[in-house]
Amino acid sequence: MNTKHFVRLQDALQSLETDPAAMILEGECGFRAGDETRRVMTGDLIFIPRDTVHGPIIDKGRIALLSIFAPFFDREQRNIRWSRDGCA
């Protein structure tokens, strides 16, 4: 797609050469990335540096998040460290 009005999210993220990101689809909550915590709401996009502890702090109501991983990673390689508590 090559127009000024339409952008594919995947193309936009690849052009940023970023690590994981999270987009807030619905609701409001605190969100921790490393040592920083901020209040986020619908429409916010959070960029998360590689190897940074991160996650939502759900303190009220509903929250819907979209996790975006760019560039692609392969779960079979087992090179991602997962945590049950992103805020530990």
C-alpha positions in Angstrom: 0.0 0.0 0.0 1.6 3.2 -1.1 -0.6 6.2 -0.4 -0.4 9.1 2.1 -3.7 8.2 3.7 -3.3 4.5 4.5 -0.4 2.9 6.4 -0.1 -0.7 7.4 0.8 -0.9 11.1 3.4 -3.6 10.3 5.2 -1.3 7.8 5.2 1.6 10.2 6.7 -0.5 13.0 9.3 -2.0 10.8 10.4 1.5 9.7 10.9 2.4 13.4 13.1 -0.7 14.0 11.6 -0.9 17.5 11.4 -3.6 20.0 8.1 -4.6 21.6 5.3 -2.1 21.8 1.8 -2.0 23.4 -1.2 -0.2 22.1 -4.1 0.6 24.5 -7.2 -0.4 22.6 -9.7 0.3 25.4 -9.7 1.7 28.9 -7.2 3.3 31.2 -4.5 2.0 33.6 -1.0 2.5 34.8 1.8 1.0 32.7 5.3 0.3 33.8 8.3 0.2 31.5 11.5 -0.3 33.4 11.7 2.2 36.2 9.0 4.5 34.7 5.3 4.3 35.3 2.7 6.4 33.6 -1.0 6.6 33.2 -2.1 5.4 29.7 -5.5 5.4 28.0 -7.2 4.4 24.8 -5.1 5.3 21.8 -1.7 5.4 23.6 1.2 3.5 22.1 4.1 2.5 24.4 7.5 1.6 23.0 9.4 -0.9 25.2 13.2 -1.2 25.0 14.5 -4.7 24.6 15.0 -6.7 27.8 12.9 -4.2 29.8 10.5 -5.4 32.5 7.1 -4.0 31.5 3.4 -4.5 32.0 0.0 -2.9 32.8 -1.1 -2.0 36.4 -4.8 -2.6 36.2 -6.4 -0.7 39.0 -9.9 -0.1 37.7 -12.4 -1.2 35.0 -11.6 -2.9 31.8 -8.4 -2.7 29.8 -7.7 -4.1 26.3 -4.1 -4.1 25.1 -2.5 -5.1 21.8 1.1 -6.4 22.2 3.2 -5.8 19.1 6.6 -7.5 18.7 8.9 -6.0 16.0 11.1 -7.2 14.6 9.6 -10.7 14.5 10.7 -13.2 17.1 10.5 -16.9 17.0 9.1 -18.5 20.2 10.7 -21.8 19.3 14.1 -20.2 19.7 13.4 -19.6 23.4 15.2 -16.3 23.5 12.4 -14.4 25.2 12.2 -14.3 29.0 8.6 -14.5 30.1 7.4 -13.5 33.6 4.1 -14.2 35.3 4.3 -10.8 37.0 5.6 -8.1 34.6 6.0 -5.8 37.5 8.2 -8.0 39.6 
